[in-house]
Amino acid sequence: MVTPVNPQPLDRTSPPRLTGDWRQQAAALPEGVRVRVLRAVHGDPRAAAELAARLTDRQATGVQPLPTDPAELAPSLLRERRAEIRALPDDTRLLLLLAAADQYPVPTDAFPRAVMAARLDTRLLDAAEAAGIAHAGAGGVVFRDAWTRIAAYETGSPADRRDVHRLLARVLRGEDEMPGRSWHRGAGAVGPSARLAAELGAAAGRAGDAGRLPVARALAERAAALNPDPSGRSRLLARAAGYAWRSGDGDRARRLAATVSDDALSGVLALRAGNATEAFDALLMGVVPAGARGVDPPGAAHLLARATEAAIYTGDIRRLREAARVADRHGVVAPGTLTGLVAAFDGRYEDARDLLKAAAGRCGPGGDPTVLIHAGIAALLLGDHTRAATATVRAAAAARAQGTPVTVPQAMEFRAYADFWTGRPRAGEAAAADALWQAQATGQDNGACHLQAALAMFAALTADAEVCRERAATARSYALAHGLGLPAALAQWALAFLDLGSGRFAAAAARLRALAGFGPGHGHRAIRHLATPHYVEAAVRTGDTRVARVAHADYHRWASTVRSPDDLALSARCRALLAPGAEAVDHYRTALDLHSHGTRDFERARTELLFGSALRRLRRRTEARDRLHSALEAFDSFGAPHCAAQARTELRALGTPAAPAQPGPETLTARLTAQQLLVARMAAEGATNREIAARLALSPRTIDHHLRGVFTRLGIRSRIELVRLIAESEAG
């Protein structure tokens, strides 16, 4: 039997140096698969190249999960490590086997006690240290790398493995050591045992409740292997898959899930890594049996919340209504996001407001991460971005505290909206980029798609056209193939916002108008609603106001119902854009007064830009200058050069040209976008453009574009100067 191996998270701050073979293999793999390959092989580039070469077409495209058995991951590397272990003395190999069994997959910290109990001589480890394989540490044995530890375990005979597990079980006696003791008892068993299976199953439950999900997964999987009852074995494998998924081991979760028939489990996995429509159907199938029993267990409510998320991702109003009917029919308490969205799409805005406010209010610290994510979504729909940011940050913190890292990227998906609206492109882009990597590493390709679309929005805000288009194209391609209307619409909006900020008003209007015609899986009514102020602006600039007036009327009705200062401000701005001549002035003043009570600082600056432009055309030069200078200062601080350029153009038209933005003494963080800063640091460390591209899931051409932007912003011409500036910045 091969001991299960838990893939370890990679250190994003210093990714492994890429070898030539792995660099070539990585270029042919989708970005999510690249990240997961490196994670599965513990960051070893040679093992990554070996695994990449062995992947099937369906594995290489992410359709099927990666292998989890070490012998399938890197057999050649493992053979070499085994040969090194076999060259050691027998007694040294036994000590290494004992140490390896003590460390993974359930770390029990029992090696010193086991050595004392068996009266083993640790001086025999000197041979392993001389060979550079392992050495004695304060708490046990430190292996050269994960693959050496795997080889140390696998070179032991089945009888020796059972013996060391039994020894470790004997020395584990503390109350908090019971899961480890059960693990070693199970690993030391010769064959099936209902008694041991029950013991390991109970231990898995305790470990899961304590947030030790990798341990719970290993225990449940071993319990299934020992269980002589097929139905019991299937239930334990489903539990193991759930533990694996929640711990962030997506490939193992999908492999385990493929061995059982469980609608709820299939739905959860499909929600984050499959077809969202199929996810909805499977999750709702899981809700119905529980509801049919006349009870509302936490499991049914949780599945209904997940079904709601699936419907939100698809943008399918019909399915939202179906979920609400199922909840009502079977007496399952529906999340406020579900009932609130149904009410909103039915035009019952007052009911929607009340339901969403109740959901948004459930954002206290230390709550359930899923409830907090729904609170964030509800707050976003209500235009309360401060509460949305609070809820999503707390959701991520609660997920980490509970040992469920798989939930963190999902929370950050919705945090990105708040960061965008409040004009925090650098912090928002950095957080979204980190969440993208986490989503890819944990096998959440649907979440990664949503984050790609969010990053396209940040790139649009900072006028990084090439990155915006690349991110948006990646997001839309994946979204359309998986029925994900939310990221597909968000990516379309990003492209429209890029056009709007660059003065391509007809193109922006066409993109935003198309959002209204897209059905489920291609568009999203919520995104269309949020984008209304941008559509009105683009339509007015092109002289096509008929549809814009209709869109604004609905937007204003919602804003008036929820009473969000930001939404009311944007509605007043729309009214100003649609008003003739001097009639617009009072509407602009109303908008700015409302903005002062809101949080959308970037949109406030856009309102000042539009107001200043209108005042210039009305020949109110003094106030126009004041408004335009205020907008320009804000855009420079946000790092939005295209909007700043529009403000400068308006000022030149007034005969008072503004000086170009000066670099001044700011830090590198202030002078570069988050993506540029990340690229700059990697380049300063000596990484090539291709290596940086592989690490950041971008094309080499885009990395070259970033570096040229870095050189321009910093006023330098070479990587040598970049190294110096980075060093000086970090020293300061």
MOTALIN-V937186 format. One record per run of one state. SS is the DSSP state (hx for helix, st for strand, lp for the rest). FROM is the first residue (numbers start at 0). TO is the last residue. Records with the same first field share a line. If there is no record, write none. Layout:
# MOTALIN-V937186
SS=FROM-TO  FROM-TO
This chain:
# MOTALIN-V937186
lp=0-10  14-18  27-29  40-43  54-55  60-68  73-73  86-88  103-109  118-120  130-132  136-139  143-144  154-156  171-173  187-192  209-211  226-228  246-248  257-261  273-274  292-296  314-315  330-334  345-347  360-367  381-383  401-403  421-423  441-443  461-463  481-483  501-503  517-523  530-530  541-544  562-563  578-581  595-599  617-619  638-639  653-666  671-672  684-687  696-698  714-717  731-731
hx=11-13  19-26  30-39  44-53  56-59  69-72  74-85  89-102  110-117  121-129  145-153  157-170  174-186  193-208  212-225  229-245  249-256  262-272  275-291  297-313  316-329  335-344  348-359  368-380  384-400  404-420  424-440  444-460  464-480  484-500  504-516  524-529  531-540  545-561  564-577  582-594  600-616  620-637  640-652  667-670  673-683  688-695  699-713  718-730
st=133-135  140-142
